[in-house]
Amino acid sequence: MFWDNVSGVYDLFETVYNGKVYWGLGQKVAEEIEPEDVVLECACGTGAISTYIAPKCRKLIATDFSAGMLRQTARKCRAFDNVKVRRADMTHLRCRDNRFDKVVAGNVIHLLDDPRAVLKELERVCKPGGKMIVPTYINASEGVNKSAVRLLEMAGANFKRQYDLPSYRQFFADAGYENVAFLVVDGRMPCAVAVVTKG
């Protein structure tokens, strides 16, 4: 599996190419987390966002489909006693409806066959009044160097789509979500953070 193979070097690659955004994103996501929150993070990768969420919440369940990525997350989060690291398929989450105060899915929407269906699954497990926090690189933006995307694709990553900020906004509108705020973390390859409040 591609993500298992790159898990040991992924942080280094991101830090060298896009470090300001890669590490700044965790800070931005953590601003949405409250002390009593029970948080589900899907596609946690190497735990780059997890390490910012963990100190802010009551409990974090960090999940990914890649065992290699989860090993990195477990290593980074071992100092936190409120974090559980689990393998999970975000297209079919094995948990009850309305369980989590916040649901985070970082930099994964562009890799999914059916991102709208995944949003509905994230919404299902999010409490009414809770938030889905969905960051995605807006690498289709004007002026963004596409070399990192091409390099990852050559290595085996499978990008299904690419967004700029207007098309990312439109993605949520087309999926029927109206109560969405968008934050942008600027850098070499910017990241848009969609914050969807569940009605």
Disulfide bonds with the S-S distance in Angstrom:
none
